[in-house]
Amino acid sequence: MKILEGTAVGDQLNDLPEDAVRRAIAEFIDNGRHGYNDPIFLGQCLEARERRATGEFDEHLDRAFRETWLEEEDQDEVDELA
């Protein structure tokens, strides 16, 4: 960690217990194994976040909610309220 000495990141790491640093490194490696650190995946996440912020996924979320949580008789009541 000598490379990070005197930097904000280095200061934060020095303030953490060793176990916390080990856990963070293990999580980072595990995320990498699952592809979560992949630049393409991260770009897709950011794009989806921006699209969601503009309301683009509202129809998808509504359909997913209905399919997952509502019984047929409940869907009729929700349709009447809409």
Secondary structure, 3 states (H helix, E strand, C coil): CHHHCCCHHHHHHHHCCHHHHHHHHHHHHHHHHCCCCCHHHHHHHHHHHHHHHCCCCHHHHHHHHHHHHCCHHHHHHHHHHC
